[in-house]
Amino acid sequence: MIDAREADAALNRRTARHPSGGIFWLVPAVLLLLPPLLNDYTQYIVNLALVYVLVGVGFNVVIGNLGQLAFANAAFFGLGAYATGILLHHYHAPLLLSIVAGAIVGSLAGALVSLPALRGIRSFYLAIITLAFGELMRWVYVNAEAWTLGSMGLHVPRPALFGWVLSTEKHKFYLFLGIVTLLVAATANLLRSRIGRGFMAIRDNELAAAAMGIPTARYMVLAFAWSGFVVGTGGALYAILVRQVSPDAFTLLELILHFGIVIVGGLTRIAGSILGAVALTMAPELLRDLPGYEELLIACLMILILLFLPGGLVTLFDRVTPLFRQRYHRV
Amino acid sequence: MLAQLVVSGIAQGALYALVALAMTVVYRATTVINFGQGDFVMAGAFAVYVLVVLAGAPFVVSAVLALALLFGIGWAIYAGLIRPIVAGPHLALAMMAVAVGYALRGVARVVWGREVLPFPRVLPQGSFTVGPVILSASDLVVAGGVIVAVAVLGLVFYATPLGKTAQAIFQSERGAALIGINVAAFQGAMWGVAAAMGALGGILIAPITLLYPDLAASILIRGFAAMTLGGFGSFPGAAIGGVMLGVSELLVGAYVSSTLIDITAYLVIIGVLLIRPSGLFGRPIAVRV
């Protein structure tokens, strides 16, 4: 018999504020203190990790939460980077406007890619058609030379925010941290909302979700568009960080890296995508001068995780600390 | 001109057909699409390269050894990596196939870096002229090999008890296991066969395209295009789809624009899946509830 008071307490615990709420804002606050400890190179790596946090978190919405096998993430990333790069290179547009443009282009690409899913194309078929879409975009980058300058790639001028030039990696860091924090918080809230629960219902059983009155078609477009928005922003930041946008950066290998991030970190979990992004940005830097080992590392990590730790690295932390633990549902 | 393009296209398409056939074998046996099939092609070509160029073995011996090696690798990948998660979601299976292919590529890159290697000319040289068309001997060998492969697969899958076994497993693994079929052994063998077919493709492709660790990506997508065009799970479909893709690539390249050769496969995939997802010979895609 469960004591009534005990049941009440359990209910209160369950409905209490999500425990990661506090830690969520703590992490970027602590990160603000990081730059003085870093040199230019390590700061660049941290910035790159921030870019891939967006890539992982955005990808996770479609692949982990909506449960659709979409292989177009590298295309969202590339289109975002090109949109921003083209605006900055050809039109000298303001920085924030260019980033927003990258996000919107990514989001439109997301909505476009969701259309075959609405035609009832699922699973491996969706994977193949989105893979073809991604490769098609890469052909566009090479051949739309008037805008993209072909396979040589675009050079992005030194970014300036309201006339204030972001001359060092540290300046970029503060901008990136702000944008990444905002978008990750927005994604976390989206996934905790009625809509986010709808995504997961579609993943778990699409027919049952539709039968319960969830507008599956609309939610699917929305999930893809949001994913494209976040990943496109990641692409925009990538263009600003690397200051060179070329077709080679958005190949199948890039796509496999994106898969590695969400799988290794932990599918369905935002904390997992962040962890995966950090791990897979830092680790290959140690192996940079050894060709092939980077691929082997990522592949072996993915294989080990898929075999032995299907929840990803983040579940290791769950065992140690309750802070990241999911409370009601896989988010 | 047109006749020549069609003949060359058929020869090229035969190679795509081989890749698509290998993926169809895996699909029919395990309902998994192998996203690492392109890397089997690469691995097979590298195995022959090592044996012929570095070890100095005769070509035919090397080819047989490479096929056997890849059969073993395919089986081991299935038994060690795919089987344990085969009951899991499609996503995990697709990711496992991607990761395995990536690992194979990583191994090749550890050894060969970003080099592009010339592959020895192992197929017979020379050519015949038939009317306006020039036929090269190597094209004939490739096309003949693919026709034999289709015939054997067709025979095995449609006219032997093994084919019935495959069908039973495709429809319900649990049901097949209940009536005494050794599902794991059968699927392992089919992965082995697919890997060996990939190796065969690699041996035939590498003399034309040169050999490098990233060979896999373009082959993988063309294999998918052939499979999509013919219809998933259909052997004649995969073969005919591959040939049609090869021919259309060359026709598009000659009559429209040579920059479009590279994207013919992508456009075929997108067009077919949007307009007629079951392809030319496939059955309509049913959603399993």
Interface residues (C-beta under 8 A of the other chain):
Chain A: I63 G67 L69 P116 R119 G120 I121 R122 S123 F124 Y125 A127 I128 I129 L131 A132 F133 E135 L136 W139 N143 L207 T251 L252 I256 F259 G260 I263 L267 L290 P291 G292 Y293 E294 E295 L296 L297 I298 A299 C300 M302 I303 L306 L307 P310
Chain B: I33 F35 L81 P84 I85 G88 P89 H90 L91 A92 A94 M95 M96 V98 A99 V100 Y102 A103 R105 G106 V107 A108 R109 V110 V111 G113 R114 P213 A217 I221 F224 A225 T228 F232 T259 D262 I263 A265 Y266 L267 I269 I270 L273 L274 P277 I285 V287 V289
